[in-house]
Amino acid sequence: MALDHALLRNEYAARFAGTPRLFRAPGRVNLIGEHTDYNDGFVLPCAIDREVVFAVTPRADRVVRLAALDFDPATVVEFDLDDAGFVQSQHHWSNYVKGMVSVLEANGFGCSGFEGIIAGDVPIGGGVSSSSAFTAAVATTLEVLNGLTVDPKRMVELILDAENAATGLRGGIMDQYTARMGKAGSALLIDCRIKEHEIVSLPEMTIVVADTRRARTLAATAYNERRAQCELASRLIATRYPGVTALRDVTNAMLDDCRDLLSRDVYRRARHVVTETERTHASVELLAKGDLERFGRLVTQSHQSLRDDYEVSCEELDALCEIAWTVPGVYGARMVGAGFGGCIIAVCEAGAVAPLTSALMREYARRCGREADVYATVPSDGAGEIL
């Protein structure tokens, strides 16, 4: 069920004065191209019809007053932008607001305070980028309320900087780019090195998301470790191929030629990135032809590579994919996001949604002892004001 914007306006009216303006940013799913973004590679995400919404009015001072309905709805959190240190409390969500203001002002964009409420239906910790949706919604709110003129690609970089500061993760650009640039009915082929994209129209298919509801307790540590391994691989390969600055520049032949330079684990991490880059480019061609059968096979191969070479899957993610692969009408399925929990996506024909949902919920509970949250998504537009 879509987020009720009228309800948000009513909630605002119960707490604050004036008529709020609503600003949104969506979550995302990445069709293919996982863990390639921070390797200067290519990704193929789409924004989804799950969103974070700010219902706010501007203030003339530097005070921010916000109630987050999904965290502590009864409390209005207040802080001054001139004294807004990060917190580790239940109000940690305020760090994204503080981080975005700090990054904007460090780049010469002044911000005033605002007040209102925040709500969303992007699953938190579910691998569909709730934190980027939140930060992009903050950025859009600040941009419009303060009359800022920021180059769109520069804003994506600033959102990334703010999110990295708030989370402590060294993320890539994909999530923020998609939250800002997404287009309904389409995916974006993003070149993460030059920060350019192509619109990829999607053939008729349904994207089903299944959330393991497993907390991603290892994701942050493993993410930073995998990134360091990829950077090490590219440096070592560059000793033999000087033109290499990231794994995006490496072919399978080059990787095989440099296998003696790499440890077993570093080689396998690099192999995932190199083959995933190939799968991403091939997917664009297959989607243009409407060849969903072969595209789905690449989606499944992506999961197998993430499971075996990148080693960021887990029992629950594997179980959901294995269940989805058995359902007629499912083209392919794979984990998405950092890993060790979160979501899978299954790409299927419309008629498979009901049996797929039933199978995922029934068999996942049987195999893993917990319920999955399963929902179909629609490729949607990026961040903006709700009029």
N, C-alpha and C positions, 0 to 999 in steps of 0.2 A: 504494500500500500504506500502511495506517495506521501511525502511529508505534507502535513496540512498547513498551508501558509496562512489561512484564515485563523487557525488556532494560535499560531505564533503572534499574529496581530492582537488577538484577544489577550494572550498572556502578557504581551508588552503593555497593553492598556491597563492591566490590573496592577502594574508595578511602577510605571513611569508616566510622564506627561508628554503630550504631543502625539504626532502621527509618525510612526516609524517608516524608514525605508528598508527594504529587504535586499540583501546581497547574498548570492549563493556561489558555491563552487562544488563540482562533482567529484565523486570517487572515480576510480578507473579500473579496468581490467586490461592486462597485457595479453594480447592474443598469442604472441610469440616474440622471442628476443629477450630472454630472462637473464639477468646478471651480465648483460652486454653494455648497458648504458654507461657505467663507470669505466669501461674499457674503450671509450670513444666509439662505440659501435652503433648498431641500428636496432630499433625496437618498433613494435607495431601495436601500440595500445589504442583503446578507445575510452572516452569518458562514458560513465553509466548514469542511469537515472536514480542514483542514490546521491544525496547532497548534504552539505553543511550550510546552514542559513543563519545569517546575522540579521536580526530585526532591531534597528538602532536609530538614534537621533544624535546629531553632533552636539558637542559642548563647546563653550567659548574658552574654557580653561584647559589644563593638561591632565585632567582626571578622567579615568576610565572606570565605569561601573557596569558590570556584566553579571548576568545570571546564566549559568550553563545548565539547561534543562536535563541533559543526559548525565550529568555528574552530581550536582548538588542543587536541585531546583529551588530549594527554599532560601538559598543564600545569594546575596548580591555581593560579589567580590569587587573591591574598590582598590585602585592603586594609582599613584601619580607617575606620569611618564618621566618625570625628572628624578625619580627615586624608585625605579622598577626593576629590582634584582630578581633573578630567577628563583623559583621556589621548588621544593621537593614534596609538597603537601598534596592533599586531595585537589587542590586548585592548580595543579601542574599545567592544566590546559592554558592558564594565563601566560605561560612562558612563550607560547606561539605568538600571542599578541605583542608581548614585550619585545620578543626577538624581531618581529616584523617592523615595529616602530624603530627600534635601534638601527636596523640595517638601512631602512629608508633614510633616516636622519643622518647616518654616517655618509650617505651618498648625496646629501644636499637637499633632501625632500622633507620639509617640515610637516609635522603632524600635530593636530589638536586632539583633545579627548572626545569620547563619545560614551553613550550608555544604551543599554538594551539587553536583549536576550539572544542566546545561541541555542540552536537545536539541530539535530541531524539524524539521518537514517543510514549513514555509511557505517558498516560494522567496524567497531574499534578493534584493532589487532587482527583483522580478518584478511589481510593481504590485498585489500582493494584501496589502500592509500588514504585512510581516514585523516592522517596527520597532514598530508599535502592538501587535501580538500579543505581542512580547517585553516591552514596557513594561507592558501590561495583566497579563501573567503575573507580573511583578515585583510590581505593585500588589496582586494577589490573594494572593500569597505573604506579603507584609508585613502585609496586612490580617488574615489568619487567624492567622499565627504570633504577632502582637503583640496580638491581641484588639481590633483597632480597630473602632470603629463610625463609618463614614463614609457620609453620604447618597450613594446610588448616582450621582446626577447630579453631585454635587460630586466624587466620585471620578473620573468621566470627565474633568472639568475639570483635576483634578490630574494625571491621566495625560497629558493634552495638554500641560500646562505642563512636565512632566518630559521628555517626548519632544522638545518644542521646544528645551529647554535642551541636550539631548544632541546634537541634529542641527543646530541653527542655523537650521532652517526655521520659517516662520510657518504652521504647519498649521492646518486646520480641525478640527472636532470629530467628523466622521463616523467615522473609523477607530477611534478610541478608544471611541466610543459603541457601535459594532457589536461590537467585541471584548468588551465588558462585557454588552451587552443582547441580543445575538443570540438568536433562537429557532428551533429546528429546524423545518424545513418552511415557513419564512416569511421574508419580507423586512421591513425596518423603514422606514416612511416617517418620516424624521426632519426636524423643523422645527429648523433649526440656529440660529435666532434665540432661541427660547424653550426649546430643548433638551427638547422633548417628542416622543413618537413614537407612531405607530399600528402595530399588527401587521397586515401584509398577507399573508394566506395565498396561497401560490403554487399555481397549477394544475399539472397534471402536465406537467413539462418537464424538460429536462436542461440544465445549465450546463456548458459545456466551456471550460476555460481553456487558452490557448496562449501560452507564454512565448517571446518573441523571442530570449532569451539575449543581448540587446544591453545593455551597461552604459548606465545612464541618465546619461551624462556631462554633459548640458546641463540636466537636470531641475531641479536646485536653483536655478540662476541664473534660468531661464525661469519657474519657479514664482513666485519673489519678484517678478519683473518683471510677470507677468500679474496678480498680486494688486495691485500698485501701480497698474496701469492700470485695474483694476476700481474701486479706491477713488477714483481720479481721475475716472472717468466718473460715479460716484454723486455726488461733490461738485459737478461741473459741472451735472449734471441737477437737483440740488437748488436751484441758483440760479433755476431756472424752476419747479420743483415742490418747495416747501419741505418737504413731508412725506417726502421721500426721504432715508433714512439709509444705504441699501445697495441694490445692484442688485436685490435681492429685491423691492423696492417699485416697480420700473419695469415698465411694460407696453410692448408693441411700439409702441403709438401714442405714448406718451411719448418713447420712444427716437427714433422718427422725427422727432418735433417738435423734439428737441434735437440733431439730427444736425449742425447748423451749429456747435454748441459743441465738438464732439469731433473729434479728428484721425481719420484713416482707420483706424489701428490700434486706437485706443481705442474707436471705434465698433464695430469688428468684435468686439473682446473682449466688449464689453457685449452685443452682439447674441447671441453664443453663450450667455451666462448667462441672458438674458431668454427666449430660445427653449427652452433646456434646462429652465428652470423649468416652462414650459408642457408640454413633453414628459413631465416627471416626473409632474405631476398627471394628465395624460391616461393615462399608463401604469397608474396605480393603478386607474383606472376600467376599463381594458381587461382587466387581470388579474382583477379581480372578476368580469368577465363571461366569463373564460376565452378571450378573443379574442387568441390568441397570434400570429396572422398580423399583425394591426395593431400589436400591441405590438412585434413584431419589426421592423416598419418604422420605428418610433420609435427603437429601439435603433440601427439602421443610420443613421438621420438624425443621431443623436447623434454617431456617429463622423465623419460628413461635416462637421458643424459644428466638432468638435474639430480636424479636419484643416484646414479652410478658414478659419474665423473665429478660432479660438483658437490655431491653428498650434502644436500641441504633439504632433502625430503625427510619424512618420518613415517611411522606406521600408519597414522591416521590419514595423511595425504595419499600414501600408496593405496590404502584400502578404498578411498573414495574414487580414485582413478580406476582401479581394477574393477570396481562395481560398474562404473560408467561405461567402461570398454565392452561390457557384456550386453548392453541394452541396444536393441535394434534401432537404427536411426541416429545413433550417436556417431559423429565423424571422428572425434578424438577428444582426449581430455588430458589435462596436465595441472600440476601445481602452479600457483602464481605467487609473486612476492618474494620476500626474503627467505622464507622457508621455516622448517621446524614447527609447523602449525600454520594457521591461516586458512587459505582457500584453495580450491581447485576451480578451474573452469571446464565445462564440457560444451563443445560445439555440436549442435544437433539440428535436425529438422524439427519443424514446429510440432508435428504429431508425436515426437518422442518426449516432449517435456513432461507430460503427466506420468508415463511409465518410468522415466528416468528419475523424477522426483520421488516417486514411490519406492523405487529400488534403492536409491541413495539413503533415504531415511530408514527404511526397514533393515537393509543389510549392514549399514554403518553401525546402527545400534546393536545389532547382533554381534558384529565383529569387534567393535571397539568400546561398547558399553556406554556410549553417550549419543545424544541426538545431534544430527547435523542441521544447520540452518540452510535451506535450499531455496533459491529464488532465481527467476529469469530476469535478464536485464535488457535494456534498450540502449544502443549507442546514442549519446546525448551531447548537447552543446557544452562548451566550457563556461568558465565563471562569468558572472555579470549581475546586473541588477534585475530583480523581479518587479515588473511594473504592474 
